[in-house]
Amino acid sequence: MSGQKLRVNTEWLSGCGGCHIGMVDLHEKILDVLGAVEFLHSPVLTDVKGYPEADIGLIEGAIRSEHDRHAALAMRKACKKIVAFGTCAVYGGLSGATLAHSREELLAAAFTENPTTKGGKVPTQDVAPLEQHVVPLDEVIDVDMYLPGCPPHAAFIFDALLALAEGRPPKARDESVCGNCRREMVKTDVVQLKRHHEGIPEAKTCFLSQGYLCLGSVTLDRCLAPCPQKGMTCTGCAGPTEQVLTEPNRDLRTEVAERMARLTKIPAEEIVKAMEAQAKTHYAYAMATRMVGKKPTFHIEKWIREVEAG
């Protein structure tokens, strides 16, 4: 690519658009990117219809509708390489929590049984029909690079774009959020789990040590740990670590329970049960990928039935 700018298309499927906005967080570094990259089609930067031939395609969002599938296939045809940009594209993202319900249940909840839409109709015109299930991007097209994060921190976006322009692998790290968290893991006499709204966490002590469920130890760091540093537990928005994804018997709830039980006096079984009861929260970002949703340890329908049964 020497002497030529890298030609880039971007697309925004079923997602919040935050990954595209994340590019703005590059601030003055965006000038370095623009010196090496030319954006052709991009929903937030250009008004180009269709997909010009490009070297790279950045696709944000999951496949939720027929429009998403059509756009993903068109991008794959137009671009030499495709980057799954953000957690929704990589794992299915928050839309994955809908896998606990059928398409018909979701449409009814939104359009016909909601108190504000009672007696309404499911739209059939000017709205792309929903697919039966949410799936990540690589269920529909081949993907060449994965950049998870909700959104990925600007540092990872910057490195990925320059790496593509320079023809080198990005400087990816297989670190958990805990690796960038300055809170200290200490043994405590805590005997009871706490919900996020209960009490005020101590500022320097690990959330697990205090009885708060935090997914930092099982979540890939693509954010540089802002939430724990600001007093919020990690919700797992960048998706699981490589160990959790690739080892069949490793699971978010058992890994977190094992660590918390070592740090507190709360039994691991109690922690596991609490995470199962809140499964749509703790597994939301990644349950749509087969690497999580098809694990032998993942039984969300069973967990939901148990909660509903009381």
C-alpha positions as CSV (number, residue, x, y, z in Angstrom):
1,M,0.0,0.0,0.0
2,S,3.0,2.3,-0.2
3,G,2.1,5.7,-1.6
4,Q,-1.6,4.8,-1.6
5,K,-4.2,5.4,1.0
6,L,-6.0,2.4,2.3
7,R,-9.6,2.5,1.0
8,V,-12.1,1.8,3.7
9,N,-15.9,1.2,3.8
10,T,-17.7,1.1,7.1
11,E,-21.3,-0.1,7.9
12,W,-23.6,0.0,10.9
13,L,-25.9,-2.9,11.3
14,S,-28.0,-3.8,14.5
15,G,-26.1,-1.9,17.1
16,C,-26.1,1.5,18.9
17,G,-23.5,3.2,16.6
18,G,-21.1,3.7,19.5
19,C,-18.2,2.0,17.7
20,H,-18.4,4.5,14.9
21,I,-18.6,7.3,17.4
22,G,-15.6,5.7,19.1
23,M,-13.5,6.6,16.0
24,V,-14.1,10.3,17.0
25,D,-12.4,9.6,20.3
26,L,-9.2,9.4,18.4
27,H,-9.1,13.2,18.7
28,E,-6.0,14.6,17.0
29,K,-4.8,11.1,16.2
30,I,-7.5,10.9,13.6
31,L,-5.3,13.1,11.5
32,D,-2.7,10.3,11.4
33,V,-5.4,7.8,10.4
34,L,-6.8,10.1,7.7
35,G,-3.3,10.5,6.3
36,A,-3.2,6.7,5.7
37,V,-6.9,5.9,5.1
38,E,-9.6,7.1,2.7
39,F,-13.2,6.5,3.9
40,L,-15.4,5.7,0.9
41,H,-18.8,4.5,2.3
42,S,-19.4,5.3,6.0
43,P,-22.8,6.1,7.6
44,V,-21.4,8.8,9.8
45,L,-18.8,10.3,7.5
46,T,-20.0,10.1,3.9
47,D,-23.2,10.2,1.8
48,V,-22.3,7.5,-0.6
49,K,-24.9,5.0,-1.7
50,G,-23.9,1.4,-2.3
51,Y,-20.5,-0.1,-1.5
52,P,-17.4,1.0,-3.6
53,E,-14.6,-1.5,-4.0
54,A,-12.4,-1.1,-0.9
55,D,-9.4,-2.7,0.8
56,I,-11.0,-2.9,4.2
57,G,-14.6,-3.1,5.5
58,L,-15.4,-2.2,9.1
59,I,-18.8,-3.6,10.1
60,E,-20.4,-2.7,13.4
61,G,-23.5,-4.4,14.8
62,A,-25.0,-7.9,14.8
63,I,-27.2,-9.6,12.2
64,R,-30.7,-9.1,13.5
65,S,-32.8,-8.2,10.3
66,E,-32.9,-9.2,6.7
67,H,-31.3,-5.7,5.9
68,D,-28.3,-6.6,8.1
69,R,-27.8,-9.8,6.2
70,H,-28.0,-8.1,2.8
71,A,-25.6,-5.3,3.9
72,A,-23.1,-7.8,5.3
73,L,-23.1,-9.8,2.1
74,A,-22.7,-6.7,0.0
75,M,-19.8,-5.5,2.1
76,R,-18.1,-8.8,1.9
77,K,-18.3,-8.7,-1.9
78,A,-17.0,-5.1,-2.1
79,C,-14.1,-5.4,0.5
80,K,-10.9,-7.4,0.3
81,K,-10.8,-7.8,4.1
82,I,-13.6,-7.5,6.7
83,V,-13.2,-6.4,10.3
84,A,-15.9,-7.3,12.8
85,F,-15.9,-3.9,14.6
86,G,-17.1,-4.0,18.2
87,T,-18.7,-6.6,20.5
88,C,-22.1,-6.7,18.6
89,A,-20.3,-7.7,15.3
90,V,-17.9,-10.1,17.1
91,Y,-20.3,-11.9,19.5
92,G,-23.8,-10.6,18.9
93,G,-23.7,-8.0,21.7
94,L,-26.6,-7.0,23.9
95,S,-29.1,-8.1,21.2
96,G,-27.9,-11.6,22.1
97,A,-30.0,-11.4,25.3
98,T,-33.1,-11.8,23.0
99,L,-32.0,-15.4,22.4
100,A,-33.9,-16.3,25.6
101,H,-37.1,-15.5,23.7
102,S,-38.7,-16.3,20.4
103,R,-39.0,-13.7,17.6
104,E,-42.8,-13.8,18.1
105,E,-42.5,-13.0,21.8
106,L,-40.2,-10.1,21.1
107,L,-42.5,-8.6,18.5
108,A,-45.5,-9.0,20.7
109,A,-43.7,-7.4,23.7
110,A,-42.7,-4.4,21.5
111,F,-45.8,-3.8,19.4
112,T,-48.9,-5.6,20.7
113,E,-48.7,-6.4,24.4
114,N,-46.8,-3.4,25.6
115,P,-48.9,-1.0,27.7
116,T,-48.1,1.8,25.3
117,T,-49.0,-0.1,22.2
118,K,-51.9,-2.3,23.4
119,G,-53.9,-3.4,20.3
120,G,-51.2,-2.3,18.0
121,K,-49.9,-4.2,14.9
122,V,-46.4,-5.5,14.0
123,P,-45.2,-3.2,11.2
124,T,-44.9,-4.9,7.8
125,Q,-44.0,-2.0,5.6
126,D,-40.8,0.1,5.5
127,V,-39.2,-2.0,8.2
128,A,-36.9,-4.9,7.4
129,P,-38.2,-8.2,8.8
130,L,-36.4,-9.7,11.8
131,E,-34.3,-12.8,11.4
132,Q,-35.3,-15.7,13.6
133,H,-32.3,-15.2,15.9
134,V,-29.5,-12.7,16.4
135,V,-26.1,-14.0,15.2
136,P,-22.6,-12.4,15.1
137,L,-21.2,-11.3,11.8
138,D,-19.1,-14.5,11.1
139,E,-22.3,-16.6,11.0
140,V,-23.2,-14.9,7.7
141,I,-19.8,-13.9,6.1
142,D,-16.1,-14.7,6.5
143,V,-14.3,-12.3,8.8
144,D,-10.6,-11.5,8.6
145,M,-10.1,-9.6,11.9
146,Y,-12.0,-9.2,15.1
147,L,-12.0,-6.0,17.2
148,P,-14.3,-6.5,20.2
149,G,-15.3,-3.7,22.7
150,C,-18.4,-1.7,23.5
151,P,-16.9,0.4,21.9
152,P,-13.2,-0.6,21.7
153,H,-11.1,2.0,23.3
154,A,-9.7,4.6,20.9
155,A,-6.2,3.2,21.4
156,F,-7.2,-0.2,20.0
157,I,-9.1,1.4,17.1
158,F,-6.1,3.6,16.2
159,D,-3.7,0.6,16.3
160,A,-6.0,-1.6,14.2
161,L,-6.5,1.0,11.5
162,L,-2.8,1.8,11.3
163,A,-1.8,-1.9,11.4
164,L,-4.1,-2.5,8.4
165,A,-2.7,0.5,6.6
166,E,0.9,-0.7,7.3
167,G,0.2,-4.3,6.5
168,R,1.2,-5.6,10.0
169,P,-0.8,-7.5,12.7
170,P,-2.3,-5.3,15.4
171,K,-0.7,-5.2,18.8
172,A,-3.5,-7.2,20.5
173,R,-3.1,-8.3,24.1
174,D,-4.9,-11.2,25.7
175,E,-5.3,-9.4,29.1
176,S,-8.4,-9.4,31.2
177,V,-10.0,-6.2,32.5
178,C,-8.4,-7.1,35.9
179,G,-5.0,-6.6,34.3
180,N,-5.7,-2.9,34.0
181,C,-7.7,-2.4,37.2
182,R,-5.8,-0.9,40.2
183,R,-8.2,-2.3,42.8
184,E,-6.6,-4.7,45.3
185,M,-7.8,-8.3,45.8
186,V,-7.8,-9.0,49.5
187,K,-9.4,-11.7,51.7
188,T,-12.4,-10.4,53.6
189,D,-15.1,-11.7,56.0
190,V,-17.9,-10.7,53.6
191,V,-20.7,-13.3,53.8
192,Q,-23.4,-11.8,51.6
193,L,-23.7,-10.9,47.9
194,K,-24.6,-7.3,47.1
195,R,-26.5,-5.9,44.2
196,H,-24.9,-2.9,42.4
197,H,-27.3,-0.4,44.0
198,E,-26.6,-1.6,47.5
199,G,-24.2,0.5,49.5
200,I,-21.2,2.4,48.3
201,P,-18.2,0.3,47.3
202,E,-14.8,1.0,48.9
203,A,-12.7,2.7,46.3
204,K,-9.4,0.7,46.4
205,T,-10.6,-2.8,47.1
206,C,-11.6,-5.4,44.5
207,F,-15.4,-5.6,44.0
208,L,-15.3,-9.4,44.4
209,S,-13.7,-8.9,47.9
210,Q,-16.6,-6.7,48.8
211,G,-19.3,-9.1,47.6
212,Y,-20.2,-7.4,44.3
213,L,-20.4,-9.5,41.2
214,C,-17.8,-8.2,38.8
215,L,-16.8,-9.8,35.4
216,G,-13.4,-8.1,35.1
217,S,-11.5,-11.3,35.7
218,V,-13.3,-13.1,32.8
219,T,-13.6,-10.2,30.3
220,L,-11.1,-9.4,27.6
221,D,-9.6,-5.9,28.1
222,R,-10.5,-3.7,25.1
223,C,-11.4,-0.7,27.3
224,L,-8.5,-0.1,29.7
225,A,-10.8,-0.7,32.7
226,P,-12.7,2.6,33.1
227,C,-15.7,1.2,34.9
228,P,-13.9,-0.4,37.9
229,Q,-11.7,2.8,38.2
230,K,-14.8,4.9,38.4
231,G,-16.7,2.8,40.9
232,M,-18.7,0.5,38.5
233,T,-18.4,-3.2,38.3
234,C,-17.4,-4.7,35.0
235,T,-20.4,-6.0,33.0
236,G,-18.3,-7.9,30.4
237,C,-19.0,-5.6,27.4
238,A,-15.9,-6.7,25.5
239,G,-16.7,-10.4,25.7
240,P,-15.0,-13.2,27.5
241,T,-11.3,-13.9,27.7
242,E,-9.7,-16.5,25.4
243,Q,-9.6,-19.1,28.1
244,V,-13.4,-18.9,28.8
245,L,-14.2,-18.9,25.0
246,T,-11.9,-21.8,24.0
247,E,-12.1,-24.2,26.9
248,P,-15.4,-26.2,26.9
249,N,-15.8,-26.5,30.7
250,R,-14.8,-22.9,31.6
251,D,-17.7,-20.7,32.2
252,L,-18.3,-17.1,33.4
253,R,-20.3,-18.0,36.5
254,T,-18.0,-20.8,37.7
255,E,-14.8,-18.8,37.1
256,V,-16.2,-15.7,38.9
257,A,-17.6,-17.9,41.7
258,E,-14.3,-19.6,42.3
259,R,-12.4,-16.3,42.7
260,M,-15.0,-14.6,44.8
261,A,-15.3,-17.7,47.1
262,R,-11.5,-17.6,47.7
263,L,-11.7,-13.9,48.6
264,T,-14.8,-13.9,50.8
265,K,-16.8,-16.3,52.9
266,I,-19.6,-16.6,50.4
267,P,-20.0,-20.2,49.2
268,A,-19.3,-20.7,45.5
269,E,-22.6,-22.5,45.0
270,E,-24.5,-19.4,46.2
271,I,-22.5,-17.2,43.8
272,V,-23.2,-19.5,40.8
273,K,-26.9,-19.5,41.6
274,A,-27.0,-15.7,41.8
275,M,-25.3,-15.4,38.4
276,E,-27.7,-17.9,36.9
277,A,-30.7,-15.9,38.2
278,Q,-29.3,-12.8,36.4
279,A,-28.0,-14.7,33.4
280,K,-29.5,-12.3,30.8
281,T,-27.4,-9.6,32.4
282,H,-24.1,-11.5,32.8
283,Y,-24.2,-13.4,29.5
284,A,-25.9,-10.7,27.4
285,Y,-22.9,-9.5,25.4
286,A,-21.7,-12.9,24.1
287,M,-24.4,-15.5,24.4
288,A,-25.2,-15.2,20.6
289,T,-21.9,-16.6,19.6
290,R,-21.6,-20.4,19.4
291,M,-18.5,-20.3,21.6
292,V,-20.7,-19.3,24.5
293,G,-24.3,-20.2,23.6
294,K,-23.5,-23.7,22.5
295,K,-21.2,-24.6,25.5
296,P,-22.3,-27.6,27.5
297,T,-22.2,-25.4,30.6
298,F,-24.7,-22.8,29.2
299,H,-28.4,-23.5,30.0
300,I,-30.1,-20.1,30.0
301,E,-33.6,-21.4,29.2
302,K,-33.4,-23.6,32.3
303,W,-32.1,-20.8,34.5
304,I,-35.0,-18.5,33.3
305,R,-37.6,-21.2,34.1
306,E,-36.2,-21.6,37.6
307,V,-36.4,-17.8,38.2
308,E,-40.0,-17.7,36.9
309,A,-40.9,-20.6,39.1
310,G,-39.7,-18.8,42.1
